[in-house]
């Protein structure tokens, strides 16, 4: 017979020991995917990367800061791309443009949303086509030296017939096949 409570206690003790030693905890996201997150930072929902032809694509995710101190994402990397830049969409003379930013703020007690039409990770020099459903390891670096490692799912892009005002006109299917 397996002692489930004993295993849970051992797992909790190992997570606590790891947190105390390196300040990072491996915890599931809301979808159950593991995330190596700094203490006080949680992954919310399912991070994903667009499947589009070519050597550039974008990644999206949401983080929650449960701590009492502000955090700032200053870099990202993934083996699938030569470089990942932190980007935002801005309206410039009526035209939507992307531009690189030096950091993304994650205020204490608040969320940071990277989503289509807003802040996002720009994967540049993607080495190969992505496969639908594949999990892509992505590492985020914080200004204080902390790191977060997550698994982003490759998803197909679906173009809408008529984009809503202020929308990028791009969505993901509600029920991917």
N, C-alpha and C positions, 0 to 999 in steps of 0.2 A: 504494500500500500504506500502511495506517495503522500508525503506531508505537504499539502499545498500551502498551508499557512507558513510552514518552515521555509519553503522556497521563496515565498513572497517576502519574508523577513530578511532572508539572505540577499535577495535582489535589492531591497531597499537599503540594506547596509552597504552593498557594493556601490550603489548610485551615490549615497551620501559620502562614502570614502573618496570616490572619484571626484565629486564636487569639491570636497575640501582640499584635495591635492592639486587639481588643475583649474578649478573654477568653471568647469563646463559640465553639463549634465546631458546624458543621452535620454531623451524623452520622446514619446510619440507625439506627432502633430494631431490635430483634430481628426484627421483621416486615418490615423494609426501608423503613418510612416515615421520612421525614426528621424530625429533631428538632433545633431550634436549642437546644443544651444548653450550660450553663456548663461549663467545664473541670472534670472530676472528677465530673460527674453524667451518668448514662446513663438512657435510657428503656428499661424492660424490658417485653417483650410488647406487646400492642395496647391502647392507651387506648380507652375507649368511653363513649358517652353513651346513657342509656336513652331509647327512643322511647315516651313515654307521653302521653296527652292532657292538655291543660291548659297552663298557663304556667310550670310548674316541672318540673324533672327533675334527674337526678343523673349525675355523671361519675366514672369510675374509671380508675385507672392504677397503675403501679408504677415507682418510681425506685430507682436504685442509686447510692450515693455511693462512688466509687472513690478519693476523696481522703483525706488524713489530718486533715481538719478537718470539724467538724460543720456541717450546713446546716439552714436552717429555712425552710419555705414559709410566707409570710405573707399572700399575696393571689393571686387568680386573676381573669382576665377573658376574655371572648369577645364578639364582635360580635353573636352570636345571642341574648344575654340582657342585661337591664338591669344585673344584678349577679350575681356568683358569690361565694357564701360558703363558707368552709371549715367542714365539719360532721363530727360524729361521732355514732354511735348509742350510747346508754347505757341501761342497765337502771335504771329508777326505780320502786321499789315494785312490782316484777314487771311493769312496762310498759316496752316498748321505745320510747324517744323519741330525737328528733334534737335536737342543740343546736350552735350555732355555737362554733367554737374560734378562738383568736387566732393559732394557728400549728400547723404539723405538722413535727415534728422528723425530720431525715434524718441520723442519726449517721454519723460517719466509718466507712467500710468496711461499711456496713449498707444495708438496703433500707427503703423507705417504701411500704407497700401501701395504696391506696385501693380498697376493695372493698365490695360489698353487705353490710350489717350492721355496717359499721365506719366508718372515715374515708372521706369522699367530698367531691366538689365539688357544691354545691347551686346549680344554675342557676335564678335567679329572674327572672320577667318575660321568658320566652322569647318572641321576636317572631313566630314562625311555627312550624307543625308541622315536625318533622324528617322527613327522607326516609331510608328504610332504606339503609344503605351510604354515606351522605353523610359527608364528612370535615369536621369542625368545628375550625377553628383555636382553640386555647386557649393563653393565656399564663399561666405561673406566675411569681410574683415571690418572690425569696428575701430574707431579712433583710439580707443584705450588699449588696443592690442588683442582684444577678444576676437574669437572666430566662431562662426556658425556654419555647420555643414548640413545641407539638406538634399533631398532627392526630388528633382523637378520632373514631372511627367511630360513627354512629348505629345502634343495634341494637334489635330488638324484644325486649320482655320476655315471658317465658314463666312462667306461674304453675305451681308444682308442686302435685300433688294433696295431699300431706301434707308440710309443712315439717319438716326435721330439727330436733332440739333445738338451740336457739341460732342457728337460721338465720332469715333474713328471709323465707324462703318464695318467693323470687324468683330466677330463674335466666335464663340466656341459652341459646338452643338450641345444641346441639353442632354441628349442621349446618344453619345458617340457609339458607332457600330464597329 
